[in-house]
Amino acid sequence: MKIVSYRHDGRTGYGIVNGGGIVEAGARMGADFPTVRSVLAGDALARLADATAGQSPDIALADIAYLPPVTDPDMIICVGMNYHSAFEEIGKTFPGRPSLFMRRASSQVGHLEKLHKPTSSDSYDCEIELAVIIGKPGRAIAADDAMAHVAGYSVFNEASVTEWMRHTVQNVTPGKNFEGSGAFGPWLVTADEVGDPADLILTHRLNGEVLQQGPVTDMAFSIPQLIAYISTFTTLLPGDVISSGSPGGIRVRRQAETFVQLGDSVEMEITRVGALRNGVVEDAGI
């Protein structure tokens, strides 16, 4: 299933993508399941599939404003460096443990919505990452059991205001949390539909030019390893998002001080998951 969250006619909702439309799910699922996160928390993906099976679309995709597929995660945790190709760019090797930081939901917009480049920054940039969305809660999850905790996947534009990441040593949080600077979507694709994520290919295009491209197999810390590591210190909850790191292709641009500009078109695509597209506007006054 492709599960999309959206705004339409002044209200928010979620549903299943069917061709060029959406089978609205909120009314069919009832008051106990008002959001995608509530469906995951209620272990109700099978119920969602049954409620929408064989139904004709209620709303055209062209008529909605896309929201991040999980609009209210308890946690978005991002992996700073996790692809061997990214380490090779800077002449280093993976240190053995992932670098992690938190991101607020308000720093993400949905598919086709505008990314907000801060007025005060000339170092705004974007990175493609595979978003892993938790469906089954757990603490101290063994790597061998980790994939059973995954509800599905999405595309994550893990954007940065890089100068704000350099204000102090190893403090990336400010530069990763400007309002509306990143994107998440266009939908959640359930794990059964994606299959083995190891052979997925990530591609990031800026104005049609490929900047990043790489396979998930290039990860230094695999998805099961990330889930095991993170769940050691915190309970992973349904709807939590792990943004799992970005392939090489970005550091050279940053060293050359080449960054995303107003009016640019950013496209992030992952095989079998989807393409996340956004234009860039100015975040006035910031």
C-alpha positions as CSV (number, residue, x, y, z in Angstrom):
1,M,0.0,0.0,0.0
2,K,0.9,3.6,-0.6
3,I,-0.4,5.6,2.4
4,V,-0.7,9.4,1.9
5,S,-1.5,12.2,4.3
6,Y,-3.0,15.3,2.8
7,R,-5.0,18.5,3.1
8,H,-8.1,18.9,1.0
9,D,-11.0,21.4,1.2
10,G,-9.7,22.8,4.5
11,R,-9.4,19.5,6.3
12,T,-6.6,16.9,6.8
13,G,-6.9,13.3,6.1
14,Y,-5.1,10.1,4.9
15,G,-5.8,7.4,2.5
16,I,-4.6,4.8,0.0
17,V,-3.2,5.8,-3.3
18,N,-5.1,4.1,-6.2
19,G,-3.9,5.2,-9.6
20,G,-4.3,9.0,-9.8
21,G,-6.5,9.2,-6.8
22,I,-6.9,8.5,-3.1
23,V,-9.3,6.1,-1.4
24,E,-10.1,8.2,1.7
25,A,-9.5,6.1,4.9
26,G,-10.4,8.3,7.8
27,A,-14.2,7.8,7.7
28,R,-13.8,4.2,6.8
29,M,-11.5,3.5,9.8
30,G,-13.5,5.4,12.4
31,A,-12.7,7.8,15.2
32,D,-10.1,5.6,16.8
33,F,-7.8,6.0,13.8
34,P,-7.6,9.7,12.8
35,T,-4.0,9.7,11.5
36,V,-1.4,7.4,10.0
37,R,0.4,7.2,13.3
38,S,-2.7,6.0,15.0
39,V,-3.1,3.2,12.4
40,L,0.4,2.1,13.1
41,A,0.0,2.4,16.9
42,G,-3.1,0.3,16.7
43,D,-1.4,-2.4,14.5
44,A,-4.2,-1.7,12.0
45,L,-2.5,-1.8,8.6
46,A,-4.4,-5.0,7.7
47,R,-7.7,-3.3,8.8
48,L,-6.8,-0.3,6.7
49,A,-6.2,-2.6,3.7
50,D,-9.5,-4.3,4.2
51,A,-11.4,-1.1,4.6
52,T,-10.1,0.4,1.4
53,A,-9.9,-2.7,-0.8
54,G,-11.9,-2.6,-4.0
55,Q,-12.9,1.1,-3.4
56,S,-12.8,3.7,-6.1
57,P,-10.8,6.9,-5.4
58,D,-12.7,9.7,-3.6
59,I,-10.2,12.5,-4.2
60,A,-7.8,13.1,-7.1
61,L,-4.1,13.4,-6.2
62,A,-4.0,16.6,-8.3
63,D,-6.5,18.2,-5.9
64,I,-4.6,17.7,-2.6
65,A,-1.8,19.4,-0.7
66,Y,0.6,16.7,0.4
67,L,1.6,16.5,4.0
68,P,4.5,14.4,5.4
69,P,3.1,10.8,5.4
70,V,3.4,10.7,9.2
71,T,2.4,14.1,10.4
72,D,3.0,13.7,14.1
73,P,5.9,11.3,14.8
74,D,7.0,11.1,18.4
75,M,10.6,11.1,17.1
76,I,12.5,11.8,13.9
77,I,16.1,10.6,14.4
78,C,18.6,11.2,11.7
79,V,21.9,9.5,10.9
80,G,24.6,12.0,10.1
81,M,27.1,9.9,8.1
82,N,26.3,6.4,7.0
83,Y,27.4,5.7,3.5
84,H,30.9,4.6,2.6
85,S,30.8,6.8,-0.5
86,A,30.2,9.9,1.7
87,F,33.2,9.0,3.9
88,E,35.4,8.4,0.9
89,E,34.6,12.0,-0.3
90,I,36.2,13.4,2.8
91,G,39.0,10.9,3.0
92,K,37.8,9.1,6.1
93,T,36.5,5.7,7.1
94,F,33.4,4.8,9.1
95,P,34.3,5.2,12.8
96,G,32.3,2.1,13.9
97,R,29.2,3.8,15.4
98,P,26.7,6.1,13.7
99,S,26.4,9.8,14.4
100,L,22.8,10.7,15.4
101,F,20.7,13.8,15.9
102,M,17.1,14.7,16.2
103,R,14.8,16.6,13.8
104,R,11.5,18.3,14.5
105,A,8.4,17.5,12.4
106,S,8.0,21.2,11.7
107,S,11.2,21.2,9.7
108,Q,9.6,19.1,7.0
109,V,7.1,19.9,4.3
110,G,5.2,17.5,2.0
111,H,5.7,16.5,-1.6
112,L,5.3,19.4,-4.1
113,E,5.2,22.0,-1.2
114,K,7.8,24.7,-1.2
115,L,11.1,24.3,0.7
116,H,12.0,27.4,2.8
117,K,15.5,28.7,2.2
118,P,16.4,31.1,5.1
119,T,16.9,34.6,4.0
120,S,19.9,35.0,6.3
121,S,21.8,32.0,4.8
122,D,23.8,31.4,1.6
123,S,24.6,27.8,2.6
124,Y,21.3,26.0,2.3
125,D,21.6,22.5,0.8
126,C,19.7,19.2,0.5
127,E,20.5,15.5,0.9
128,I,18.5,12.4,-0.1
129,E,17.9,9.7,2.6
130,L,15.7,6.6,2.9
131,A,13.2,7.1,5.7
132,V,12.4,4.0,7.7
133,I,9.1,4.2,9.5
134,I,8.5,2.2,12.6
135,G,5.3,0.1,12.9
136,K,5.9,-2.1,16.0
137,P,7.2,-0.6,19.2
138,G,10.3,-2.0,20.9
139,R,13.3,-1.4,23.2
140,A,16.6,-3.3,22.9
141,I,15.5,-4.8,19.6
142,A,17.9,-7.4,18.3
143,A,19.2,-6.8,14.7
144,D,17.9,-10.2,13.6
145,D,14.4,-9.1,14.7
146,A,14.6,-5.5,13.6
147,M,12.8,-5.7,10.2
148,A,9.6,-7.0,11.9
149,H,9.4,-3.5,13.5
150,V,9.4,-1.7,10.2
151,A,6.0,-0.5,8.8
152,G,7.3,1.0,5.6
153,Y,9.5,3.5,3.8
154,S,9.5,7.0,2.4
155,V,11.8,9.6,0.9
156,F,13.5,12.1,3.2
157,N,15.1,15.4,2.0
158,E,17.5,15.8,5.0
159,A,18.2,19.5,4.2
160,S,20.8,21.6,6.0
161,V,21.6,25.2,6.7
162,T,25.3,24.3,6.9
163,E,26.7,27.5,8.4
164,W,24.4,26.9,11.4
165,M,25.9,23.4,11.8
166,R,29.4,25.0,12.3
167,H,28.6,27.6,15.0
168,T,30.0,25.2,17.6
169,V,31.9,21.9,17.3
170,Q,29.8,18.9,16.4
171,N,26.5,20.8,16.9
172,V,24.3,20.0,13.9
173,T,20.9,20.5,15.5
174,P,20.3,24.2,14.6
175,G,21.2,23.8,10.9
176,K,18.9,20.7,10.6
177,N,15.8,22.3,12.2
178,F,14.9,25.5,10.3
179,E,11.2,25.6,9.7
180,G,10.1,23.9,6.5
181,S,13.7,23.5,5.2
182,G,13.4,19.8,4.5
183,A,10.8,17.5,2.9
184,F,9.3,14.0,3.6
185,G,7.1,12.0,1.3
186,P,5.3,11.7,-1.0
187,W,3.8,8.7,0.9
188,L,4.6,5.8,3.1
189,V,5.1,2.6,1.1
190,T,4.4,-0.5,3.3
191,A,7.3,-2.9,3.8
192,D,5.5,-5.8,2.0
193,E,5.3,-3.7,-1.2
194,V,8.9,-2.6,-1.1
195,G,10.4,-6.0,-0.3
196,D,14.1,-6.1,0.6
197,P,15.3,-2.5,1.0
198,A,19.0,-3.5,0.5
199,D,18.7,-3.2,-3.3
200,L,17.0,0.2,-3.4
201,I,18.8,3.0,-5.3
202,L,18.7,6.6,-4.1
203,T,19.0,9.4,-6.6
204,H,19.0,13.2,-5.9
205,R,18.6,15.7,-8.8
206,L,18.9,19.4,-8.6
207,N,17.3,21.2,-11.6
208,G,17.6,17.8,-13.4
209,E,21.3,17.2,-12.7
210,V,22.1,14.1,-10.7
211,L,24.0,15.1,-7.6
212,Q,23.8,11.9,-5.5
213,Q,23.2,8.3,-6.5
214,G,23.9,5.2,-4.5
215,P,22.5,1.9,-3.3
216,V,21.3,1.1,0.2
217,T,24.0,-1.7,0.2
218,D,26.6,1.1,0.6
219,M,25.3,1.9,4.1
220,A,28.0,1.4,6.8
221,F,25.4,0.6,9.4
222,S,22.5,-1.4,7.9
223,I,18.8,-0.7,8.7
224,P,18.7,-3.6,11.2
225,Q,21.8,-2.4,12.9
226,L,20.4,1.2,13.1
227,I,17.2,-0.1,14.7
228,A,19.1,-2.2,17.2
229,Y,21.5,0.6,18.1
230,I,18.9,3.3,18.5
231,S,16.5,1.1,20.5
232,T,19.3,0.4,23.0
233,F,18.9,3.9,24.4
234,T,15.2,4.7,23.6
235,T,12.0,3.0,22.9
236,L,11.0,3.1,19.3
237,L,7.3,3.9,18.8
238,P,4.9,3.4,15.9
239,G,5.3,6.3,13.5
240,D,8.8,7.1,14.6
241,V,11.1,7.9,11.6
242,I,14.7,6.9,11.1
243,S,16.4,8.9,8.3
244,S,19.1,6.5,7.5
245,G,22.0,8.6,6.0
246,S,23.0,10.0,2.6
247,P,25.2,8.8,-0.2
248,G,28.2,10.8,-1.4
249,G,27.9,13.7,-3.8
250,I,27.3,16.6,-1.4
251,R,30.6,17.4,0.3
252,V,32.4,18.5,-2.9
253,R,29.6,21.0,-3.6
254,R,29.8,22.3,-0.1
255,Q,33.6,22.7,-0.2
256,A,33.1,24.7,-3.4
257,E,30.4,26.7,-1.7
258,T,27.8,25.7,-4.2
259,F,24.4,25.6,-2.6
260,V,20.7,25.5,-3.3
261,Q,19.2,28.7,-4.6
262,L,15.7,30.3,-4.8
263,G,13.7,28.9,-7.6
264,D,15.6,25.7,-7.8
265,S,13.9,22.4,-8.3
266,V,14.9,19.5,-5.9
267,E,13.9,15.9,-6.7
268,M,14.7,12.9,-4.5
269,E,13.8,9.5,-5.9
270,I,14.1,6.0,-4.4
271,T,13.3,2.9,-6.5
272,R,10.0,1.2,-5.4
273,V,9.3,4.0,-3.0
274,G,8.7,7.1,-5.0
275,A,9.9,10.6,-6.1
276,L,9.7,13.6,-3.7
277,R,9.7,16.9,-5.6
278,N,9.9,20.4,-4.2
279,G,10.7,24.0,-5.3
280,V,12.6,26.5,-3.2
281,V,11.3,29.8,-1.9
282,E,12.6,32.3,0.6
283,D,11.7,32.1,4.2
284,A,11.1,35.8,4.6
285,G,12.5,37.5,7.6
286,I,14.5,34.6,8.8
